[in-house]
């Protein structure tokens, strides 16, 4: 994570979303930056789940009880075209590493706002439009994130 002389994070100008491992802020392999210039994030869905649970009762209406706090989940979907994204395989490897490390990540929006701590719940790649050597020209991705509450 680049830091300026005042100890502030340096956010790249074309940064859309940044995820990084707070335990290793100096390690470039522990961060991923979605840049406007070389990835196309199609959408970012936000989903809230309530803390309500339901108990069915014979002959009566169900009993509802708020048993936990509401939670939030995000899904980031997009694609990149491998000829236009020089670091596409490196970015894919970084995402896989962050996912496999199973650590909470810090999520920062391009305006510098620190959103929250999140965990990656799923990671999906869909490769299409192949060249004769088998290299995909288009890679769709879905990243599932959930708020991490310590």
Buried (B, 14 or more C-beta within 10 A) or exposed (E): BEEEEEEEBEBEEEBBBBBBBEEBBEEEEBBBBBBBEBBBBEEBEEEEEEEEEEEEEEEEEEEEEEEEEEEBBBBBBBBBBBEEBEEBEEBBEBBEEBBEBEBBBBBBBBEEEEBBBBBBEEBEBEBEEEEEEEEBEBBBBBBBBBBBEE
